[in-house]
Amino acid sequence: MSRTEVEEYLQIQNVKVRQMCCVDVKDFSKGVYDDLTKIGEENAPWFCRQKNVYIAFQFTGVRRSANLWDAAGNDTLKSVNIYRWLEGCL
């Protein structure tokens, strides 16, 4: 599926999406954003405010410039995973 198809489906379902880099750190150099949708929270360690749980839609696409991260509509969905992210940490 393309990014456009995934995001249009999520939008129709009224699901909020946020983008971030590097769900899979091995793909950092490609410069392609991944989409995250929050599905819950877990207990955070004392040094963080939150431990959020997301569904991560990981995309692949044409390599971007080193300084230009992007989310192009023709990026291809590579995988869907559960992603836990500590936020608001010291």
C-alpha positions as CSV (number, residue, x, y, z in Angstrom):
1,M,0.0,0.0,0.0
2,S,1.1,3.6,-0.5
3,R,1.3,6.1,2.3
4,T,-1.6,8.0,0.7
5,E,-3.8,4.9,0.9
6,V,-2.8,4.2,4.5
7,E,-3.3,7.8,5.6
8,E,-6.6,8.2,3.8
9,Y,-8.0,5.0,5.4
10,L,-6.9,6.2,8.9
11,Q,-8.4,9.6,8.3
12,I,-11.7,8.1,7.3
13,Q,-11.6,6.1,10.5
14,N,-11.0,9.3,12.5
15,V,-7.6,8.0,13.7
16,K,-5.0,10.6,14.5
17,V,-1.6,10.1,13.0
18,R,1.8,11.6,13.9
19,Q,5.0,11.2,12.0
20,M,8.5,10.6,13.2
21,C,11.7,9.3,12.0
22,C,13.5,6.1,12.8
23,V,11.1,3.5,14.3
24,D,13.7,1.2,12.8
25,V,17.1,2.8,13.4
26,K,18.6,0.8,10.6
27,D,16.5,2.9,8.1
28,F,17.6,6.3,9.6
29,S,19.7,7.2,6.6
30,K,16.8,6.9,4.1
31,G,15.1,10.1,5.4
32,V,11.6,8.6,5.2
33,Y,9.1,9.3,8.0
34,D,7.0,6.6,9.7
35,D,3.4,7.1,10.8
36,L,2.3,6.4,14.4
37,T,-1.2,6.0,15.9
38,K,-1.5,5.9,19.7
39,I,-3.3,2.9,21.0
40,G,-2.6,3.1,24.8
41,E,-0.3,3.8,27.7
42,E,1.8,1.8,30.1
43,N,3.4,2.6,33.4
44,A,6.4,4.8,32.9
45,P,9.6,4.7,34.9
46,W,10.0,7.4,37.5
47,F,12.2,9.5,35.2
48,C,9.7,9.8,32.4
49,R,6.2,11.3,32.2
50,Q,4.7,8.8,29.8
51,K,5.2,5.4,28.1
52,N,2.9,5.5,25.1
53,V,2.1,2.5,22.9
54,Y,1.7,3.1,19.2
55,I,1.0,1.2,16.1
56,A,3.9,2.1,13.8
57,F,3.4,2.1,10.1
58,Q,6.9,1.9,8.6
59,F,7.4,3.1,5.1
60,T,10.2,2.9,2.5
61,G,10.7,5.1,-0.4
62,V,13.3,6.9,-2.5
63,R,16.3,8.0,-0.4
64,R,16.0,11.7,0.7
65,S,18.6,14.3,1.0
66,A,20.6,14.1,4.3
67,N,18.9,17.3,5.5
68,L,15.4,16.8,4.1
69,W,13.2,14.3,5.8
70,D,9.9,13.7,4.0
71,A,6.7,11.7,3.9
72,A,5.8,11.3,0.2
73,G,2.4,10.0,-0.9
74,N,4.1,7.3,-3.0
75,D,6.2,5.8,-0.1
76,T,5.4,2.1,0.3
77,L,4.2,0.5,3.5
78,K,7.0,-1.8,4.6
79,S,5.7,-3.2,8.0
80,V,3.3,-2.6,10.8
81,N,4.5,-3.0,14.4
82,I,3.8,-2.2,18.0
83,Y,6.1,0.6,19.1
84,R,6.6,1.7,22.7
85,W,8.0,5.2,23.3
86,L,9.1,6.8,26.5
87,E,8.2,10.5,26.5
88,G,9.0,13.5,28.7
89,C,12.1,11.9,30.2
90,L,14.7,13.7,32.2
